[in-house]
């Protein structure tokens, strides 16, 4: 691409075009890295499920969106000034004596709560204590969640050993999903509970308080595998100490060992970085090590009719799914294809497809091309045939791209730190002048006009520089 631009006479339009191409290429590279990181981070959960032992459990946790009060007959005045109720969902997946995957979901409902690391730690400890009482054979757990600020922070990592000691269950790992790819089994259970709440409302009931939410979830034998509880978190008299653990946003996988914490930037990439307990105590003394996480249980967990929910395996998967076309005729069997880009698995029932999506064990094949990718490829071919000159440039570009793929190194898709470019003093002064002008005259300047003015000023400066250089 650079060779193609160097052969053309330099103009302002060429500089803009070159900048647009460089920006587009950078965005495409970031998109490719994001896709690779998404697939790689999802392997952490699938590997845990594949190797899960009878004494181990996979815990997936997430905050649900605040539930707004809902009534069977609602006045217009009731719609304004509503205050949502906080509820936190923890799904524990384990294997029973028959090696079948089961789950127990623990829902904590709070009238008001601060969604921070202390609340997450307190609710996790309460759930682990309940799991120890209901399933005494569980000795180890693996944690998975999205990378929200309340989940991904140094404070919650530093108290994991304390949570293990108080609950009697060892926390082995904590794996985070890729940003914007945090869809999990919690979302499926939240959808089931919201459906149960809607049925409760349609039968002439109202949901205004946390007690009403619990009653709705437990309505008509409850939701399969879901236990709900109303709690309150007491953290008014606690004093938290901040820490200076650098690079936390870059760590996505952690292993908690008796003598320290081992972190990775990406799952199963590299040997990781080990922080010993002595190093953590020396660098971060007396940080976030609370002796007590106080959760007041207002209404305890109540078991539904089906205490454990079933997680079905992919037994009705369609064989040779890559040979099945997406154009299904009226007489052909109805197959349900996975919506994940690149996954070729199809199922005979929608429920099996739903279980497959939430477990996340996809089968990616490069030889199968989606309709969307085919349309993009046809459009690219049409653009390549505009003239011979463009074809030559693109052929050179594709050859260079192939060489780059061969020499790619491990870790090329790991997220890099973003550096923001600051405006120069001249640009800041110019924008300030335009803003003050709009404040005085009450005629705001349009953004597109400011951009055009800046470009024209830049062209004048460049022409003046060339003129001085010629002299």
N, C-alpha and C positions, 0 to 999 in steps of 0.2 A: 504494500500500500504506500509506503514512504517512497519507494522508487517511482511509482506511478505519479505521485504528486510532484516529485522533483523534476520530472520531464516537462511539466507545464509551466507557462510563464507565471511568475508570482503576482497575484492580485488580491485585493481585499476579499473578494468573493471566494477565491481559492482558499484563503486562510480560514474563513468561516466554514467552508465545506470540510476542510481537513480537521478542524476542531469537532465538527459534528460527527465525522467518522470515528475519531479517536474516542469521543464520549460514548458512541453507540457500541464500539468494540469493548470498551471497559464494562459497560452495563451487561453485555452478553456474557462476558467472562464471569462477572459476579453472579449472574443468574445460573450459569453452569455450576459454579462453586456451591451455590445455595442448594441446588438439586442434589448434588453429591453429598453435601453435609446432611441433608434431610434423610436420605437413604441410609447413610452410615450411622447416624445417631439412632435411627429406628431399629438397627440391628441389635443394639444393646438390650432392648426389651424382648425381642424374639429369641435371642441367645439365652436369656434368663429363663424364658418359658420352656425352651427346648431342654434345658438342663436342670429344671426345677426338681428338687428332692422333696420327700414327704415332710421333712422338718423345716422347709423353707417356704417363704411367701413373697410374692411380688406385690408391692403397694404402689398404687397410682393415686395421686391426690391432686385436687384442684378446687379453686373457689368457683362456685356457681354465680351467675349474674344475680344481683339482688332481686328478690321477689317483691314486686309491688302488690299492695293490698288489692284484692279482687272480690267483688260481691256479685251475688246473683241478680240483684236489682240495684244498679248504681246510679246515683244522681250526678248531674254535671258538676255540682260543687264538690262531690267526693273525689273527683278525678284530679283536682289541683292539690298541690302541697303534700303529695304522698311521700312516705319514707319507706324505702325498701328494707327488707329483712335479709341479714347475712346468713348464708349457709355454705358449709364446707363439706366436700364429698371425698371420702377415702375408700377406694376399692381394693380389697385384698384378694389376690388370685392365688390359689394353692391347688394341690393334688390330693385327692382322697385315697383311701386304701386301694381302690380299683384303678389308680393312676389317671382318673378323669379330672379335667380341669373344672374347678368350682370357684365361686367368688362369694364374698360377703362384703356388703357395702355399708359403711358407717357414715351417717349424715349428722352433722352438728349444726343445729339451728340456733341463731343468736339474734336477739332483738336489736342489739347494737354492738359493734366490735370494730376494732382497728385491724385492718388486714395487713399485719406486719409479720416479721419473722417470729416474734414471741407468741403471737396467736397461733401460727402454724405449728410451732414446736409444742405448745401446750395441747392443741388438738391431736397432734400426732402421738404424744405421750398417752393421752386419754384413750385413743384408739388402740395403741399397742397394749395397754393394760387390759382393755376389754378382750382383745384377741388372746392374750395369755390366759384369761379366765375361761373363754369359750373353747379355745383350741390349745390346750396345754402342750401338744406335741410340736407346735411351732417354736423354733429356737432362733431362726435367722430370717431377716427380711431384706429385700432390695427395694429401694425407693426410686420412683420415676415421677417426673412432673415437668411442666413447662418452665421457662426461665424467667418468670415474673420476679420482681424485686423482692417480694416477701419469701420466695423460695430459694433464690440464688443470691446468697449473701454470706459473708464470712461469719457472721454471728451464728447462723443456724448450723454451719459446719462445725464450729467450735463446741457446740453443745451436744453433738450426736453421741459422743461417748457417755455423757451424763444421762441422756435419754435411754441408752442401752442399759445402763446400770439400774435406773429407777424402774424400768419396765420389765427387766429380765429377759428381753429379746435383743439379740445382737443385730445392729444395723451394719450390713456388710458394704453396700454400695449406694451411691446416689447418682443417677444418670438423668441428664436434662435433654429435652428435645431441641431441635433447631427452631429459632424464632420463626413465627408465622406457620409452624408445622406442629403445633401442640395438641392436635385433636387426639383424644384418648378415649378409653372405655368409660371414664367419668362422664363425658358428654352424653354417651348413650344412656347411662343410668339417670342422668339429669332429665333427659327427654322423657324417659319412662315415668319419672316422678311428676313432671309437669303435666303429662297426660292424665295421671291419676288425680292430680289436683283439679284439672279442668272437669273431670267427671264428677268430682265432689261438688264443685260449684254448680254444675248443670242440674244437680239434684236438689237445688234450692238452698245451698249453704253458702257461707261467706268465709273468706280467709283474710283476716285483718291482723292477727298476731302470730307469734311463733308457735303458740299452742294450737292454733287453727291449722298451721302448716303441718305439724306433726299428725294431727287428727286426719288431715286429708291424705297424707302419705300412707297412713295405716288403714285407710278406708277400704272396706270390702276385702279383708284378708291381706291388705298391703301390697307392696311391690315385691316381686320375687327377689330374695336375697338382700333386701334393703332394711336396715335398722336405723331409726331416727332417734335423736335425743336433743333436748333443749338444754343449753349450757350458757354460762356466763364466764368470761375470762377476767380475772382480777389482776390488773397490772398498774393500779394507780400509784402505789407506794414504791414501785421498783425504779431504780436508777440504772440506766444502761450506759455502758462505756463504749465509745466508738473505737474502731480499730483502723489500722493503716495497711491492711493486707493488699498489696498491689497485684494487679492482673487478674482480679476475680472474674471479670466479665469474659476472660479468655478460657476459663476452665469450665468444661462441660461434663466431665466424668470424674467421679471421686470414689476412692476405695478407703474405707476406714479400718485401719489396722490397730492392734493393741499398742504399738509404739509410735503411731503417727498417722498422717493422712497422705495418700498418694493421689495426685491429680493428673489429668490429661486434658489437652485442648480438644481432642477428637477421640471418639471411641476406637480402641484397638489400633491407634496410630502412635508409634514411638514407645519409649520405655517409661514415660511419665516423669513427674517431678515429685520427690518425696520430701515431706516436711515432718520432722521428728517432733515428738511431744516436747522435748527440751527446747528445740528451736522455736516452736510456737509459744511456749511459756516465756522464752527470752525476748522474742520479738513483740508478743502481744500479751503482756502480763495482766491477769485479772480482767480479762475481756469476756463479757457475756457468759460467764459461768454461773448461772443461777442455781441455787440449791433447791428451789421449789418452783414448779410450774403449776399454778393454782387454777383449776377449772372447777367451777361450782356447777354441779349437775342438778338442774331444776327438775327435769323429767328424764328418767333413765331410758336406755335403749329397750325397745319392745320388739320381740321377734315376730316376723310375718308368718303366714301359713307355710311358705317355702323359705326356710332359714337360709339355704344355700341356693344360689343361682347356677345354672349350667352354662358352660362355655363349650359349644360344640366344635369339634374339629372339622376339617375340610373333607368330609367323607363323600359328599355328593358332588365333588369337583368334576367338571366335564373334562374328559380325557382329550388330549390333542387340541387344546383350546386355540392354538395358533392357526389351525386349519379351519376354524369356524369364522365365517364372514359376519360382519356387523349387520348386513342387510337380511334380516330374518323375515321370511315370508309367512303368510297366514297359516300354511299347513305345516311349517317346521316347528320343532319343539322350542319352547320359550326358554332361552338361556339368559342368565343375568351376568353381565360382564363387570369386572372390577373397574371402578372409575379412576383408580390411581394411574397417572400417565406412565406408560411403559409396561404395566402389569398385564399379563395375557390370560390370567385365570378367569374362568367362567363357572357359574354354578347353576344348578337346576332349581333352586329355591331362593327367594329373596332373603329369608332369615339366615341362610348359610353365607350369602354375600355380606350381610350386615356383620356377622361375627368375624368374617375374614377381614373386613375393613378396620374394625376396631382392634383386632389383634395385631394387624399390620404386617403379617408375613406374606409379602408380595413376591411374585415371580417375574423378574424383569428380563425381557428379551430384546436385544437390539435389532433382531431381524424383523420384528413386527413394527409396522409404522401406522400411527393413527391417522385418521382422516385430516385432522388439523395439521399434522406435520406434512402430509401429502400436499395439502393446499399451499402451505408455505414453500415447499420445494418447487411446486409448479410456478408459483409467483417469482421465485428466485431465477428459475430458468427463463422466464419471460424477460426479466430485467437483464439477464446476461446476453440476450440476443438483440439488444438495442443497436450495438455497432461492434465492429471487430476490435476496436481499441479497448473497449470495456472488457471484452472477453479475454484479451491478453492480460490485462491487469488482474482480473479475477483468477485466471489460471496460475499466475505467479503467486497470488495470495494463498490459493489452496495448496500449492506445493509447499510454501513456507509453513502453512498450518500443519501439514502432515509431518514435517520435520520436527515441529515443536511438540507434537503428541508423542513421538518416539522418545524424546529426551525429557519427558515430564518426570518430576521427582516426587517422592512421597511427601505428603503434607502440603501440596500446592493449593488445595482448596480450603485450608484453615483460614479462618477469619483474621484479617489484618486490621490493625488499628487505623481508624480514619483520621485524617488530618484536615482540619478546616482551613481554607484559604481566606485570609483577611483582606478586606478592601484596603487599598492604599489611602494615604491621607488626602490626596487630591480628590479621589472618588467620594470619600466620606464628606469632605467639605462641599462638594457639588450636590450631593443628595440632601445635605442639611440645608443648603441654600434653597433648593426646590421645595423642601418641606416648609420652611419658614415663609416662602413666597405664597404657598397655598394657604397657610394660616392667616396671613395678612390680607390677602385679596379674596378669600373664600372661594377660590377657583382651584380645586385640586388638580394636580398634574397627572395625566394618565401614565401608567407604567410603560406602555409601548412608546410613548413620546420620549420618555426619559432614556429608554434604550436606544432609540434612533439618534438622540442628541449625543449620547456617549459614543456611539459608533462614528458619527460625523466628526466629533472632536478628536477621536483617535486617528481617523484618516488624515485630518489636517496636521496633527502632530507628526504622523509618519511621513507625510509629504514634506513638511518642513525639515525633518531630520535628513531625508534623502537630498533635499536641496542644499543643506549645509554640507553634507558629505561630498556632494559634487564640487562645491567650491573649494 
